[in-house]
Amino acid sequence: MTEDREVRDYQMRYLRYRWHETDRSLMISGRIPGADGATVWKALHRIATDSEADPETGEFERYQARCADALVRIASHSIAADSDVDRATIVVHADAATLLTGSGPAEIESGPTIAHSVLRRLACDSRLELVMDGSDGQPVGIGRRSRVVPGWLKRQLNHRDRGCRFPGCGRIRWTQAHHIIHWADGGRTDLDNLIMLCGFHHRFLHDRGWSIEWTGDDFVWRRPDGTIYRPTPGRLRGDVRARIVEPVLVAAGAGPP
């Protein structure tokens, strides 16, 4: 194989994944070139062919099913080796009644709902956390004990906001917890005084004079002049419009000659 072909194959690598809408499964497809693909195949094949037969039937699972199990084992070992406990934690939201009786929902954070039997299996050897709730059943927080948001409360915040809460944003990566009433101004580290923001919109509140308030149902954003911000469709920069949009309009006869 030529060097150019090797580079081209490497540039075409990809892995796609999405949650299936109806059966709670993760759908995966991809392309991994050359030596890297051989490494992945070797790891999956080695674990899949080392699997045990069903003790009741004496038969082995389908090879494709054993490869799926192998991928789960590799991912589990990788997470278990992570030194950051919070980053390595897969969060399942459920209350005690659901765990004990099976009545009520259980949901993987940023993932699907799961069956009661799966919840019980996960809880069998997992770390459990005590979360203090208020009279309305919602997590409270730690008040004025610290400005640092503890891991359990950060996970509750992630579950509630599911990404940056600036109107129209919704980014889920590289987000930060923000005190609506600043800690220095007497704000509490409680769920109703926290909001999840991406770094870009977090700076709007600290560096650009914007403000935010919690109404009990939603967040209200205000510009520096006090007017309420409501999102509108974004506009392309002039140079981008001139390079991309206007030639299309001209070709369609809808723009200037």
C-alpha positions as a Markdown table, in Angstrom:
| # | Residue | x | y | z |
|---|---|---|---|---|
| 1 | Met | 0.0 | 0.0 | 0.0 |
| 2 | Thr | 1.3 | 3.5 | -0.9 |
| 3 | Glu | 1.8 | 6.2 | 1.7 |
| 4 | Asp | -0.9 | 8.3 | 0.1 |
| 5 | Arg | -3.4 | 5.4 | 0.4 |
| 6 | Glu | -2.4 | 4.9 | 4.0 |
| 7 | Val | -3.0 | 8.6 | 4.8 |
| 8 | Arg | -6.3 | 8.6 | 2.9 |
| 9 | Asp | -7.6 | 5.5 | 4.7 |
| 10 | Tyr | -6.6 | 7.0 | 8.1 |
| 11 | Gln | -8.5 | 10.2 | 7.3 |
| 12 | Met | -11.6 | 8.2 | 6.5 |
| 13 | Arg | -11.8 | 6.6 | 9.9 |
| 14 | Tyr | -15.0 | 7.2 | 11.9 |
| 15 | Leu | -17.2 | 5.8 | 14.6 |
| 16 | Arg | -20.9 | 6.7 | 14.9 |
| 17 | Tyr | -23.2 | 5.9 | 17.8 |
| 18 | Arg | -26.8 | 6.7 | 18.8 |
| 19 | Trp | -29.5 | 5.5 | 21.1 |
| 20 | His | -32.2 | 3.6 | 19.4 |
| 21 | Glu | -35.5 | 5.4 | 20.0 |
| 22 | Thr | -37.6 | 2.3 | 21.0 |
| 23 | Asp | -35.6 | -0.6 | 22.3 |
| 24 | Arg | -33.1 | 1.2 | 24.6 |
| 25 | Ser | -30.0 | -0.1 | 22.7 |
| 26 | Leu | -26.9 | 1.8 | 21.6 |
| 27 | Met | -26.4 | 1.5 | 17.8 |
| 28 | Ile | -22.7 | 1.6 | 16.6 |
| 29 | Ser | -21.1 | 1.7 | 13.2 |
| 30 | Gly | -17.7 | 2.7 | 12.0 |
| 31 | Arg | -14.6 | 2.3 | 9.9 |
| 32 | Ile | -11.1 | 1.8 | 11.4 |
| 33 | Pro | -8.2 | 1.5 | 9.0 |
| 34 | Gly | -5.3 | -1.0 | 8.8 |
| 35 | Ala | -3.2 | -1.7 | 11.9 |
| 36 | Asp | -5.7 | 0.1 | 14.2 |
| 37 | Gly | -8.5 | -2.1 | 12.9 |
| 38 | Ala | -6.4 | -5.2 | 13.5 |
| 39 | Thr | -5.8 | -4.1 | 17.1 |
| 40 | Val | -9.5 | -3.6 | 17.7 |
| 41 | Trp | -10.3 | -7.0 | 16.0 |
| 42 | Lys | -7.7 | -8.8 | 18.0 |
| 43 | Ala | -9.0 | -7.5 | 21.3 |
| 44 | Leu | -12.7 | -8.3 | 20.5 |
| 45 | His | -11.9 | -11.7 | 19.0 |
| 46 | Arg | -9.7 | -12.7 | 21.9 |
| 47 | Ile | -12.4 | -12.0 | 24.5 |
| 48 | Ala | -15.2 | -13.3 | 22.3 |
| 49 | Thr | -13.5 | -16.7 | 21.7 |
| 50 | Asp | -12.6 | -17.0 | 25.4 |
| 51 | Ser | -16.3 | -16.8 | 26.5 |
| 52 | Glu | -17.9 | -19.6 | 28.5 |
| 53 | Ala | -20.8 | -21.7 | 27.2 |
| 54 | Asp | -24.2 | -21.4 | 28.6 |
| 55 | Pro | -24.2 | -23.7 | 31.7 |
| 56 | Glu | -27.8 | -24.9 | 31.0 |
| 57 | Thr | -27.6 | -25.7 | 27.3 |
| 58 | Gly | -23.9 | -26.2 | 26.9 |
| 59 | Glu | -24.1 | -24.0 | 23.8 |
| 60 | Phe | -22.2 | -20.8 | 23.0 |
| 61 | Glu | -23.8 | -17.5 | 22.3 |
| 62 | Arg | -23.6 | -16.3 | 18.7 |
| 63 | Tyr | -20.2 | -14.9 | 17.8 |
| 64 | Gln | -21.6 | -11.5 | 17.1 |
| 65 | Ala | -23.3 | -11.4 | 20.5 |
| 66 | Arg | -20.0 | -12.4 | 22.2 |
| 67 | Cys | -18.2 | -9.6 | 20.3 |
| 68 | Ala | -20.8 | -7.1 | 21.7 |
| 69 | Asp | -20.1 | -8.5 | 25.2 |
| 70 | Ala | -16.4 | -8.1 | 24.5 |
| 71 | Leu | -16.8 | -4.4 | 23.7 |
| 72 | Val | -18.7 | -3.8 | 26.9 |
| 73 | Arg | -15.9 | -5.6 | 28.9 |
| 74 | Ile | -13.2 | -3.4 | 27.3 |
| 75 | Ala | -15.2 | -0.2 | 28.0 |
| 76 | Ser | -15.9 | -1.3 | 31.6 |
| 77 | His | -12.3 | -2.0 | 32.3 |
| 78 | Ser | -11.3 | 1.4 | 30.8 |
| 79 | Ile | -13.8 | 3.2 | 33.0 |
| 80 | Ala | -12.7 | 1.2 | 36.1 |
| 81 | Ala | -9.1 | 2.2 | 35.6 |
| 82 | Asp | -9.9 | 5.9 | 35.5 |
| 83 | Ser | -8.5 | 7.7 | 38.5 |
| 84 | Asp | -11.2 | 10.4 | 38.5 |
| 85 | Val | -14.1 | 8.7 | 40.3 |
| 86 | Asp | -16.8 | 11.2 | 39.2 |
| 87 | Arg | -15.7 | 11.1 | 35.5 |
| 88 | Ala | -15.7 | 7.3 | 35.7 |
| 89 | Thr | -19.2 | 7.1 | 37.2 |
| 90 | Ile | -22.2 | 6.0 | 35.1 |
| 91 | Val | -25.1 | 7.6 | 36.7 |
| 92 | Val | -28.5 | 6.0 | 37.1 |
| 93 | His | -31.4 | 8.1 | 38.5 |
| 94 | Ala | -33.9 | 6.2 | 40.6 |
| 95 | Asp | -35.4 | 6.5 | 44.0 |
| 96 | Ala | -35.4 | 3.9 | 46.8 |
| 97 | Ala | -38.9 | 2.7 | 46.1 |
| 98 | Thr | -38.0 | 1.9 | 42.5 |
| 99 | Leu | -35.0 | -0.1 | 43.7 |
| 100 | Leu | -37.0 | -2.1 | 46.3 |
| 101 | Thr | -40.3 | -2.6 | 44.7 |
| 102 | Gly | -39.8 | -2.1 | 41.0 |
| 103 | Ser | -42.5 | 0.6 | 40.8 |
| 104 | Gly | -41.2 | 3.8 | 39.3 |
| 105 | Pro | -38.7 | 4.9 | 36.6 |
| 106 | Ala | -35.0 | 4.4 | 36.4 |
| 107 | Glu | -32.9 | 6.2 | 33.8 |
| 108 | Ile | -29.3 | 6.3 | 32.7 |
| 109 | Glu | -28.0 | 9.8 | 32.6 |
| 110 | Ser | -27.9 | 11.0 | 28.9 |
| 111 | Gly | -29.2 | 7.6 | 28.0 |
| 112 | Pro | -32.3 | 5.4 | 28.0 |
| 113 | Thr | -34.7 | 4.2 | 30.7 |
| 114 | Ile | -33.7 | 0.7 | 32.0 |
| 115 | Ala | -35.7 | -2.3 | 33.3 |
| 116 | His | -36.0 | -3.0 | 37.1 |
| 117 | Ser | -33.9 | -6.1 | 36.7 |
| 118 | Val | -31.0 | -4.1 | 35.2 |
| 119 | Leu | -31.3 | -1.5 | 37.9 |
| 120 | Arg | -31.0 | -4.3 | 40.6 |
| 121 | Arg | -28.0 | -5.8 | 38.8 |
| 122 | Leu | -26.2 | -2.5 | 38.6 |
| 123 | Ala | -27.0 | -1.7 | 42.3 |
| 124 | Cys | -25.6 | -5.1 | 43.3 |
| 125 | Asp | -21.9 | -4.0 | 43.2 |
| 126 | Ser | -22.1 | -0.3 | 42.6 |
| 127 | Arg | -21.3 | 2.7 | 44.8 |
| 128 | Leu | -24.5 | 4.3 | 46.2 |
| 129 | Glu | -24.8 | 7.9 | 47.2 |
| 130 | Leu | -27.1 | 9.5 | 49.9 |
| 131 | Val | -28.8 | 12.6 | 48.4 |
| 132 | Met | -30.7 | 14.9 | 50.8 |
| 133 | Asp | -34.2 | 15.8 | 49.6 |
| 134 | Gly | -36.5 | 18.7 | 50.6 |
| 135 | Ser | -40.2 | 18.3 | 51.5 |
| 136 | Asp | -41.0 | 18.4 | 47.8 |
| 137 | Gly | -38.8 | 15.5 | 47.0 |
| 138 | Gln | -36.2 | 17.5 | 45.2 |
| 139 | Pro | -32.5 | 17.4 | 46.1 |
| 140 | Val | -31.5 | 20.3 | 48.3 |
| 141 | Gly | -27.8 | 20.8 | 48.2 |
| 142 | Ile | -25.2 | 21.8 | 50.8 |
| 143 | Gly | -26.2 | 25.4 | 51.5 |
| 144 | Arg | -23.3 | 27.7 | 52.6 |
| 145 | Arg | -21.0 | 24.9 | 53.6 |
| 146 | Ser | -18.9 | 25.3 | 50.4 |
| 147 | Arg | -19.0 | 27.1 | 47.1 |
| 148 | Val | -17.7 | 24.0 | 45.4 |
| 149 | Val | -20.4 | 21.9 | 43.9 |
| 150 | Pro | -20.0 | 18.2 | 45.1 |
| 151 | Gly | -20.1 | 15.4 | 42.6 |
| 152 | Trp | -23.5 | 14.1 | 43.6 |
| 153 | Leu | -25.1 | 17.6 | 43.3 |
| 154 | Lys | -23.3 | 18.2 | 40.0 |
| 155 | Arg | -24.8 | 15.0 | 38.7 |
| 156 | Gln | -28.3 | 16.1 | 39.8 |
| 157 | Leu | -27.7 | 19.4 | 38.0 |
| 158 | Asn | -26.6 | 17.6 | 34.8 |
| 159 | His | -29.8 | 15.5 | 35.0 |
| 160 | Arg | -32.0 | 18.5 | 35.4 |
| 161 | Asp | -30.4 | 20.8 | 32.8 |
| 162 | Arg | -29.1 | 18.3 | 30.3 |
| 163 | Gly | -26.6 | 20.8 | 28.9 |
| 164 | Cys | -26.1 | 24.6 | 28.7 |
| 165 | Arg | -29.3 | 26.4 | 29.7 |
| 166 | Phe | -28.6 | 29.6 | 27.7 |
| 167 | Pro | -31.6 | 29.8 | 25.3 |
| 168 | Gly | -30.9 | 28.0 | 22.1 |
| 169 | Cys | -27.5 | 26.6 | 23.1 |
| 170 | Gly | -27.8 | 23.1 | 24.8 |
| 171 | Arg | -24.1 | 22.2 | 24.6 |
| 172 | Ile | -23.4 | 19.1 | 26.7 |
| 173 | Arg | -19.6 | 19.1 | 26.6 |
| 174 | Trp | -17.3 | 21.3 | 28.7 |
| 175 | Thr | -20.1 | 22.7 | 30.9 |
| 176 | Gln | -19.7 | 24.4 | 34.2 |
| 177 | Ala | -22.0 | 24.9 | 37.3 |
| 178 | His | -22.8 | 28.6 | 37.9 |
| 179 | His | -24.3 | 30.1 | 41.1 |
| 180 | Ile | -27.2 | 32.3 | 40.1 |
| 181 | Ile | -26.7 | 34.3 | 43.3 |
| 182 | His | -22.9 | 34.5 | 43.6 |
| 183 | Trp | -21.3 | 32.7 | 46.6 |
| 184 | Ala | -19.7 | 36.0 | 47.6 |
| 185 | Asp | -23.1 | 37.6 | 47.7 |
| 186 | Gly | -24.6 | 35.0 | 50.0 |
| 187 | Gly | -25.7 | 32.5 | 47.4 |
| 188 | Arg | -26.1 | 28.9 | 48.4 |
| 189 | Thr | -24.8 | 25.8 | 46.7 |
| 190 | Asp | -28.2 | 24.3 | 46.3 |
| 191 | Leu | -29.9 | 23.0 | 43.2 |
| 192 | Asp | -32.3 | 25.9 | 42.8 |
| 193 | Asn | -29.4 | 28.4 | 42.9 |
| 194 | Leu | -27.3 | 26.6 | 40.2 |
| 195 | Ile | -27.4 | 26.4 | 36.5 |
| 196 | Met | -25.4 | 24.5 | 33.9 |
| 197 | Leu | -23.6 | 26.7 | 31.3 |
| 198 | Cys | -21.0 | 26.2 | 28.6 |
| 199 | Gly | -17.8 | 28.2 | 29.0 |
| 200 | Phe | -18.8 | 30.7 | 26.3 |
| 201 | His | -22.2 | 31.6 | 27.8 |
| 202 | His | -20.8 | 31.5 | 31.4 |
| 203 | Arg | -18.6 | 34.5 | 30.5 |
| 204 | Phe | -21.7 | 36.5 | 29.5 |
| 205 | Leu | -22.7 | 36.6 | 33.2 |
| 206 | His | -19.2 | 37.4 | 34.6 |
| 207 | Asp | -17.6 | 39.5 | 31.9 |
| 208 | Arg | -20.3 | 41.0 | 29.8 |
| 209 | Gly | -22.9 | 42.3 | 32.3 |
| 210 | Trp | -25.7 | 39.9 | 31.6 |
| 211 | Ser | -27.9 | 38.6 | 34.5 |
| 212 | Ile | -30.1 | 35.6 | 35.1 |
| 213 | Glu | -32.9 | 34.8 | 37.5 |
| 214 | Trp | -34.8 | 31.6 | 38.3 |
| 215 | Thr | -38.6 | 31.9 | 38.3 |
| 216 | Gly | -39.4 | 28.5 | 39.7 |
| 217 | Asp | -40.3 | 27.2 | 36.3 |
| 218 | Asp | -37.5 | 28.5 | 34.0 |
| 219 | Phe | -34.6 | 30.8 | 33.8 |
| 220 | Val | -34.9 | 34.4 | 32.6 |
| 221 | Trp | -31.9 | 36.0 | 30.9 |
| 222 | Arg | -31.4 | 39.7 | 30.7 |
| 223 | Arg | -29.1 | 41.8 | 28.7 |
| 224 | Pro | -26.9 | 44.5 | 30.4 |
| 225 | Asp | -29.7 | 47.1 | 29.8 |
| 226 | Gly | -32.2 | 44.9 | 31.6 |
| 227 | Thr | -34.2 | 43.7 | 28.6 |
| 228 | Ile | -35.2 | 40.0 | 28.4 |
| 229 | Tyr | -33.3 | 38.0 | 25.9 |
| 230 | Arg | -35.2 | 35.8 | 23.6 |
| 231 | Pro | -33.4 | 33.7 | 21.0 |
| 232 | Thr | -33.8 | 34.4 | 17.3 |
| 233 | Pro | -32.3 | 32.5 | 14.3 |
| 234 | Gly | -28.6 | 33.3 | 14.0 |
| 235 | Arg | -27.2 | 35.4 | 11.2 |
| 236 | Leu | -24.2 | 34.4 | 9.0 |
| 237 | Arg | -21.2 | 36.7 | 9.1 |
| 238 | Gly | -21.0 | 38.9 | 6.0 |
| 239 | Asp | -17.9 | 37.2 | 4.6 |
| 240 | Val | -19.5 | 33.7 | 5.0 |
| 241 | Arg | -22.7 | 34.9 | 3.3 |
| 242 | Ala | -20.7 | 36.4 | 0.4 |
| 243 | Arg | -18.7 | 33.2 | -0.1 |
| 244 | Ile | -21.5 | 30.6 | 0.3 |
| 245 | Val | -25.0 | 32.0 | 0.1 |
| 246 | Glu | -24.8 | 34.7 | -2.5 |
| 247 | Pro | -23.3 | 32.5 | -5.3 |
| 248 | Val | -26.2 | 30.1 | -4.7 |
| 249 | Leu | -28.8 | 32.9 | -4.9 |
| 250 | Val | -27.2 | 34.2 | -8.1 |
| 251 | Ala | -27.2 | 30.8 | -9.7 |
| 252 | Ala | -30.9 | 30.4 | -8.8 |
| 253 | Gly | -31.7 | 33.9 | -10.2 |
| 254 | Ala | -32.7 | 35.1 | -6.8 |
| 255 | Gly | -29.8 | 37.4 | -6.1 |
| 256 | Pro | -28.0 | 40.4 | -7.6 |
| 257 | Pro | -26.1 | 39.7 | -10.8 |
